[in-house]
Each structure stands twice: as C-alpha cells, then as structure tokens.
Amino acid sequence: MPARINTVVDPRFPAELARLRAARGLSLRDLAALAHCGKSYLGDLESGRTRPTCEAAAHLDELLGAGGVLAAMVADAPPVTTPDDDQRIAHVIAHPTRLDAESVRLLADVLAAQRRLDDALPAPMMLPCSVPQWRTAHDLAVNARGPHADALREVAAEWTQFVGWLHAEARNDTDAVRVLGEATDQADALGSGPLAAQALNFRGYLERQRGNPRGIVRYFLAAFHTPGASPLQRVGDAIQAAHGYALLGDRTTAARLLGEASDLTTSAEAAPPPATAYWLSPTFSRMGLGLAYLALGDRTAAADNLRVGLAGLPADQRDAEWTHEYRHALVSATD
C-alpha cells in the first residue's frame, strides 16, 4: 500500500504564480493552454482554493521560466502517523480525560517530525500546518487530566516554543514576540530550565535579525542566567551575548563572556544536549563564536570558527534557512 503524502505549500505560492503569469503577459486562458489544464484550475491555484502538486508546480515553473522559484514553494512530506494513529489522537481530543501514554508519544513524534522538516523547508511553508497542530496540542494539554497530562504539557510547551521560532525565522515579529512570551510562561509553569532558556534564546535570535544589539544582550544574557539551563545552552548563550556586547563596542564585557563560555566548555562537552535543543554541540557554538569575532574585528578567527561550525553540521541541517546568516558572515569575514 503506498505511503500517504502530505503536500506542504508556501502560502506565497498563489500570489507568486499570478505575478509571474502577469509578468509574462499571459492570461489565465493562455497559460492553461500552454499547461494543458483547465482555466478554472489555474484560477483556483491563484486564489489559493486549490493546492498544487509538486509536479504541477514544477511544470508551471518551467513554462513561466521561474528558475525554480515556484517549484521550491511546494514539497511532499510523508506523514508521521498512520490512519489508526490519527483516529487514536482524534479520540483523545474528543475525550481529553482519557489521555494515555501512547497518544502523548504520537504527538511528540509529530512535533519531532515538524522540527526536522524545518531544516529542509522555509518557515513560511511550515507555519500553515504547524500552527493548527500546535493549537490542537495546546488545547488538549489544557483539558487533559490523569497521570499523563504533565508529559503532554511539556510537549505542548515545546510546540509553543517551536512555533515562536518559526515566526521569528519568517520575520513575523509581532507573532514571534507573543508566542515566545507564551513559551517562556509555559516553561516556567512546568519548572523547565532548558525550555525557558531556549525560548529566551529564540527571542535573542529575533533581536539579532532585527539588528538590535541591546535586545541581543538582554535575551541571551537572560537565557545564560536561567536556572536549570544545560551547559551547552549556557555556552551558546554566553557567546551570543558576547556578540551583542561586541556590536555595542563593549569589548571588555564581550571578552569576559567569551572567557566564561570557554570555562564552561569542558562540562558542556561531557553532557548531552537537552531534548528541546537537540542540535546543540560544542561545534555548533563555533558559528556563534564566528559572529562574535567578526563583530570584534578579528576576521581570521571569525572565518576559522564559521568554517568549522558550518562543516560540523549534520547533512540534513547544512542547507537550512537559519544557516544563511552564518554563511553571509563567512563571506564578510573573507572578503
């Protein structure tokens, strides 16, 4: 029996298709004739009423000379759950007092799959499917009762954090601030240092994208000082706070924080990363060091650390959208 496929579509696809068609001077009827499809089908694609398949997107991309832009906006992702799993989750949603361990595990698997998909797809493509899943998990966690309710609340809190990250990555700044604030509150309610520190870390990332050095310092320092944060989290947060101080011209404080990060490295190397920040490693932190050294004017050290950090990424993360920041920094360091 063939595996089910979920088609993920960038919400910008309809407008981009219409823009490209108009730019080529084609009517819906003209493009339909070229594509050997119905005019109404194309109209539904441009209005968002119909979701394109990967094959349709690639065909239209070729006809319109889009250079891969349209094709990249549609992707197929195998589902994590089976129809029986979906039925089980639907039953628990309808009867939250009957929550069991298997349902919690299934929801955690869905979240894990979403996080892995984020390394392959742009955040705007992820949000339309991730937000409804998050709301479902959150509502279930609010209403769940019984011995497995706390485990579900941890999954829901991590989901909140992930959606906040997606909004930050997509530069939906207002939504990112709101959702990451919720993530911090949920982590505190659970008493989870790693979750709270990671939510603050993502807020620091948003401030870096905004070009706000004081915000960078504020949130990465808060993450660094969060009780219960893991050693690897604290290393990365100290380095990124140092980057903020370097941007502000405070070389002394930047150097002190880099020294504190170095002092923590031995204990960090001996401890595994928390599940909520599974991507962390001493090598991963080298990319943050690269940004800090670049801001301090040491282009050689910046380039060396950025190269090592990028080369140390797992294969499935090397082309992730969030790596672009570090690749651009490497170009700046080597110009």
C-alpha positions in Angstrom: 0.0 0.0 0.0 1.6 3.3 -1.0 2.6 5.7 1.8 0.3 8.8 2.3 1.9 12.1 1.3 1.3 15.5 2.8 1.8 18.3 0.4 3.3 21.4 2.0 2.7 24.7 0.1 4.2 28.1 0.7 1.3 30.5 1.3 3.0 32.9 -1.1 2.6 30.5 -4.0 -0.8 31.8 -5.3 0.4 35.4 -5.5 3.8 34.4 -7.0 2.0 32.4 -9.7 -0.2 35.3 -10.6 2.7 37.7 -10.6 4.8 35.5 -12.9 1.9 34.9 -15.3 1.1 38.6 -15.5 4.8 39.5 -16.0 4.9 37.1 -19.0 1.8 38.9 -20.4 -0.3 35.7 -20.3 -4.0 35.4 -19.4 -5.3 32.5 -17.4 -6.6 31.1 -20.7 -3.2 31.4 -22.4 -1.3 29.7 -19.5 -4.0 27.0 -19.3 -3.4 26.2 -23.0 0.3 26.0 -22.5 0.0 23.8 -19.4 -2.7 21.6 -20.9 -5.0 22.2 -18.0 -8.3 24.0 -17.2 -8.5 27.7 -16.8 -10.6 27.2 -13.7 -7.9 25.0 -12.2 -5.3 27.8 -12.7 -7.7 30.3 -11.3 -8.2 28.2 -8.2 -4.4 27.9 -7.8 -4.0 31.7 -7.9 -6.8 32.2 -5.4 -5.5 29.5 -3.1 -8.6 27.4 -3.3 -6.6 24.5 -4.7 -3.3 23.3 -3.6 -0.8 22.4 -6.3 1.1 19.1 -6.5 4.8 19.1 -6.8 4.5 18.0 -10.4 2.1 20.9 -11.2 4.3 23.5 -9.6 7.4 22.2 -11.4 5.5 22.3 -14.7 4.3 25.8 -14.2 7.7 26.9 -13.1 9.2 25.6 -16.3 6.6 27.2 -18.5 6.9 30.6 -16.8 10.7 30.5 -16.7 10.6 30.9 -12.9 14.1 29.4 -12.3 12.9 27.0 -9.6 11.1 29.6 -7.5 7.6 28.1 -7.9 8.8 24.6 -7.7 10.6 25.3 -4.4 7.3 26.5 -2.9 5.7 23.0 -2.9 7.1 19.9 -1.2 5.9 16.5 -0.3 6.4 15.2 3.2 5.5 11.7 4.3 3.1 11.7 7.3 4.4 10.6 10.7 1.2 9.0 11.8 -0.9 6.2 10.4 -4.7 6.4 9.9 -5.0 4.3 13.1 -2.8 6.8 14.9 -4.9 9.7 13.6 -8.0 8.0 14.9 -6.4 7.5 18.3 -5.4 11.1 18.5 -8.9 12.3 17.4 -10.5 10.1 20.1 -8.2 11.6 22.8 -9.0 15.2 21.6 -12.7 14.4 21.9 -12.2 12.7 25.3 -9.2 14.5 27.0 -9.7 12.8 30.3 -8.8 9.5 28.6 -5.3 10.7 27.6 -2.8 7.8 27.5 1.0 7.5 27.2 0.8 6.3 23.5 -1.2 9.4 22.5 1.4 11.6 24.1 4.2 9.7 22.3 2.4 10.1 19.0 2.0 13.9 19.5 5.7 14.2 20.4 6.6 12.3 17.2 4.6 14.7 15.1 6.4 17.6 16.7 9.8 16.0 16.2 9.0 15.5 12.5 8.0 19.1 12.2 11.3 20.2 13.7 13.2 18.0 11.3 11.2 19.4 8.4 12.1 22.9 9.4 15.7 22.1 8.4 14.6 21.4 4.9 11.7 23.9 4.3 11.4 27.7 4.7 9.4 28.8 7.8 6.6 30.4 5.8 5.9 26.9 4.3 5.9 25.3 7.8 3.6 27.7 9.6 0.3 26.8 7.9 0.5 23.2 9.1 2.4 23.8 12.3 0.1 26.4 13.8 -3.1 24.3 13.7 -1.2 21.3 15.2 0.2 23.4 17.9 -3.2 24.8 18.8 -4.7 21.3 18.9 -1.9 20.1 21.2 -2.2 23.2 23.4 -6.0 22.9 23.8 -5.6 19.2 24.6 -3.0 19.9 27.2 -5.3 22.5 28.9 -8.1 20.0 29.1 -6.2 16.8 29.7 -6.4 15.0 33.1 -4.8 12.0 34.5 -1.2 10.6 35.0 0.0 11.6 31.5 -1.2 15.2 31.5 2.1 16.7 32.7 4.0 14.9 29.9 1.6 16.3 27.4 2.0 19.8 28.8 5.8 19.5 28.2 5.2 18.5 24.6 2.7 21.4 24.1 5.2 23.9 25.7 7.9 22.8 23.3 5.4 23.1 20.4 4.7 26.7 21.5 8.5 27.4 21.5 8.8 25.8 18.0 6.0 27.9 16.6 7.6 31.0 18.1 10.9 30.1 16.4 9.1 29.7 13.0 7.6 33.1 13.4 11.0 34.6 14.3 12.6 32.8 11.3 9.8 34.1 9.0 10.2 37.6 10.5 6.6 37.7 11.7 8.0 39.8 14.5 4.8 40.6 16.4 3.6 37.0 16.4 7.1 35.8 17.4 7.3 38.1 20.4 3.8 37.0 21.5 4.3 33.2 21.1 7.8 33.2 22.6 6.4 35.0 25.6 3.8 32.3 25.9 6.6 29.7 25.6 8.6 31.3 28.4 5.5 31.4 30.7 4.6 27.7 29.9 8.2 26.7 30.6 8.2 28.5 34.0 4.9 26.9 34.9 6.5 23.5 34.2 9.7 24.4 36.1 11.8 23.6 33.0 15.0 25.5 32.8 16.0 24.1 29.4 12.6 25.1 27.8 12.7 28.6 29.4 16.3 29.2 28.3 15.6 28.0 24.8 12.5 30.3 24.4 14.7 33.3 25.6 17.4 32.2 23.1 14.9 32.3 20.2 13.9 35.8 21.3 17.6 36.8 21.2 17.8 35.3 17.7 14.8 37.6 16.7 16.6 40.6 18.1 19.7 39.7 16.1 17.6 39.6 12.9 16.2 43.0 13.9 19.7 44.4 14.2 19.1 45.3 17.9 22.3 44.8 19.9 20.7 45.7 23.2 18.0 43.2 22.6 20.6 40.6 21.7 22.4 41.2 25.0 19.1 41.3 27.0 17.7 38.0 25.9 20.9 35.9 25.5 22.0 37.0 29.0 18.6 36.1 30.4 18.9 32.7 28.8 22.5 32.3 30.1 21.4 33.0 33.7 18.2 30.9 33.6 18.3 28.3 36.4 18.4 24.8 35.1 19.7 25.6 31.6 22.0 22.9 30.3 25.8 23.6 30.0 25.6 23.5 26.2 22.8 26.1 26.2 24.8 28.3 28.6 27.9 28.1 26.4 25.9 29.2 23.3 24.0 31.9 25.1 27.2 33.4 26.6 28.8 33.5 23.2 25.8 35.2 21.6 25.5 37.7 24.4 29.2 38.5 23.8 28.3 39.1 20.2 25.8 41.7 21.3 28.3 43.5 23.5 30.8 43.5 20.7 28.3 45.1 18.4 27.8 47.8 21.1 31.5 48.4 21.3 32.0 46.9 24.8 35.0 44.7 24.0 35.8 44.1 27.7 32.4 42.6 28.6 32.4 40.6 25.3 35.9 39.2 26.1 34.7 38.3 29.7 31.7 36.4 28.4 33.7 34.5 25.8 36.1 33.5 28.6 33.1 32.3 30.7 31.9 30.3 27.7 35.4 28.8 27.3 35.4 27.8 31.0 32.1 26.0 30.6 33.1 24.1 27.5 34.6 21.1 29.4 31.5 20.4 31.4 29.3 21.1 28.3 31.2 18.5 26.2 30.6 15.9 28.9 26.8 16.5 29.0 24.3 15.7 26.2 22.1 18.5 24.9 18.6 18.7 26.2 15.9 17.2 24.0 14.4 20.6 23.4 17.8 21.8 21.9 18.9 18.5 20.3 21.1 20.3 17.7 23.5 21.8 20.2 27.1 20.7 20.3 30.4 22.4 21.0 31.0 22.5 17.2 27.6 24.2 16.7 28.7 27.0 19.1 31.6 27.8 16.8 29.2 29.6 14.4 28.2 31.9 17.2 31.9 32.5 18.0 32.4 33.4 14.4 29.8 36.2 14.7 31.3 37.5 17.9 34.9 37.6 16.5 33.6 39.3 13.3 32.0 42.0 15.4 35.2 42.3 17.4 37.1 42.9 14.1 39.1 39.6 14.2 38.2 38.4 10.7 40.7 35.4 10.7 39.2 34.0 13.9 35.7 34.7 12.7 36.3 32.8 9.4 38.0 29.9 11.1 35.1 29.4 13.6 32.4 29.8 11.0 34.0 27.3 8.7 34.4 24.7 11.5 30.8 25.3 12.7 29.2 25.0 9.3 31.3 22.0 8.3 30.3 20.3 11.6 26.5 20.5 10.9 24.7 17.2 10.2 24.0 16.7 6.5 20.2 17.4 7.0 20.9 20.8 8.5 23.5 22.2 6.2 21.0 23.9 3.8 18.6 25.0 6.5 17.3 28.5 6.2 18.8 29.6 9.5 22.4 28.8 8.2 22.2 31.6 5.7 23.1 34.1 8.4 26.4 32.3 9.2 27.2 31.8 5.5 26.8 35.5 4.8 29.0 36.2 7.9 31.7 33.9 6.4 31.6 35.8 3.2 32.0 39.1 5.1 34.9 37.6 7.1 36.8 36.5 4.0 36.1 39.5 1.7 
